[in-house]
Amino acid sequence: MKGEGMTMKETELYGPVKDYFIDRGFKVRAEVRDIDVVAVKENLLVGIELKKGLTVDLLTQGALRQKTCDLVYVAVPKPKRIVKDKAMKNLLYLLRRLELGLLYVDLEKKRVLEVLPPSFYDLDKGRRARIKEKVRILEETHKRSMDGNVGGSKGKKLLTAYREEALRAVALLRLKGVVSPKELKERGLKSSLLNNNYYQWFFKVGHGKYTLKESLFLEKDYEVLVKDFIKEYQEQEKP
């Protein structure tokens, strides 16, 4: 994340940060045993690391300061626009996990905005709050019979467990012509696939009977999978 002017010096951040903590009753000193800024109130020791932008090095420095400081902030220039998007949300989550505070320094107005205070992060509590998502991840992993995706793919349709089941239904329809939800269930597939018709691949031809849409077109990779699934069904039906 870039600040308002990368030609600036980190020392320009010090004045506003110093004033910010002095206004809150802290004694402030700079460059104390490799820590950019130290703020002390009674027996509370706060370390502040200054950087021109949020980098891995800055986060590493902040984590190292936690060995000796009670609280640690990282301070960077305030962006021209603070966008509360997914990237910002994820960044704040990372800082919470690291138990680091975040300060934005407005170099024009010479003031500091505390974006995030440093605080203890209860990882177990966070995991309990996301237990349903963990269950979904486990279910999705177990339901996939193959590893049909490439890790790191962006902007590409993924072979999810649901899509795989739908492609298996396509294979069965290619083989049988017409099938019912009951027949899908007998094959271990969701009986609701045909009626839900999420991908618009199926066409109802009668009560509880479905076939494939005449205009159905599948991508090359999916066509290969459908052919493999057809072979599986043919092998299963051999005496």
Secondary structure, DSSP 8 states (H G I E B T S, - for coil): -B-S-TTS-GGGGHHHHHHHHHTTT-EEEEEETTEEEEEEETTEEEEEEE-SB--HHHHHHHHHHTTT-SEEEEEEE--SS---SHHHHHHHHHHHHHT-EEEEEETTTTEEEEEE------HHHHHHHTHHHHHHHHHHHHH-SS--S-TT--SS----HHHHHHHHHHHHHHHHS-B-HHHHHHTTS-TTHHHH-TTS-EEEEETTEEEE-TT----HHHHHHHHHHHHHHHHHT--
